[in-house]
Amino acid sequence: MTAAKVAATLLWSLQDGDQGRTPPTVTAVWHGRVYGRGAGGPVVLDARTGADMPTNPEAVPLLVNEYVGLVLDDNHLYSYPAEG
């Protein structure tokens, strides 16, 4: 068995103070979306550009798939249906 070589390229980054805000803490990544918790609450970023997605997330998922997002809040696990 041979190992495949994968080339990686940095697409974007956020530094403190960029765009007038603190970078969010990333909790999950799924299908081109980066989910995280920012200073103002839950955020979703475009994985290719780092731009805010045009959505207003209600929660910050720890795990995401095509059906559900799992959210841990105050030691309680909640599931939210996936959209989009």
N, C-alpha and C positions, 0 to 999 in steps of 0.2 A: 504494500500500500504506500502511495506517495502522498506527500502533503502538498496542497495547492497553495500557491502564492497569491496573496490578495494585496492589491495596491490601495492605499487609503489616502484620501485627500481631505483636508480640513475645509469644510464648506462655509462655516461661520463661527463666530464666538461672541459672547457678551461679556463685557467687563463692567465692573462697578462704575456707575455713572453714565454708561452708554445709553443713549436714548432717554436720558433723564431718569433712569431707574436702576434698581439692584437686580441682578440676574436671578431668575427663579431657581428653586431647588427642584431638580428633575426627579420625577417619581416613576415614570413609565414612558415607553416609546412604542407606537403602533401605527403601521400603515402611513408613514409620512407625517405623523403628528408627535410632538414632544409635549408631554403632560407634566405640569409642575405646580409648585406653590410659590407665588410671588408675594411681594409686600402687600398687595391689594387683594390677595386671595388666589383662587385657582386660575391657571392660565393654560392655553394651548398654543404652541408655536408650530410653524411650518418647519419640518425637519430639513428641508433643502435651503431655506433662506434665513430662518430664525425670526421671521416676521410673525406678529400675532395673527392667529387664525380668526376669521370673522364668526366667532362663536362665544357664548357666555357660559362657560362650564359651571355647574353647580357644585362639583366635588373634584377632588384630586385622586385619580385612581392609582393604585399600586400595581395592579395587573389589568391588562386589557386584552380582549380578543374580539372577534367579529360579533359576538353575542352580548358580552357583559363587561362592565368595568367594576373591579372590586376596590372598595374604599374602606380603609381602617380609620375609624374616628372614635377616640376615647375608649380604646380597647374593644370596640364593637365592629364587626365586619358587615358591611352593607354591599349589596349588588345593585347596579344601575344598568338598565338596558343600553347597549351601544347604539349610537345614532350615526348616520352618515356613512 
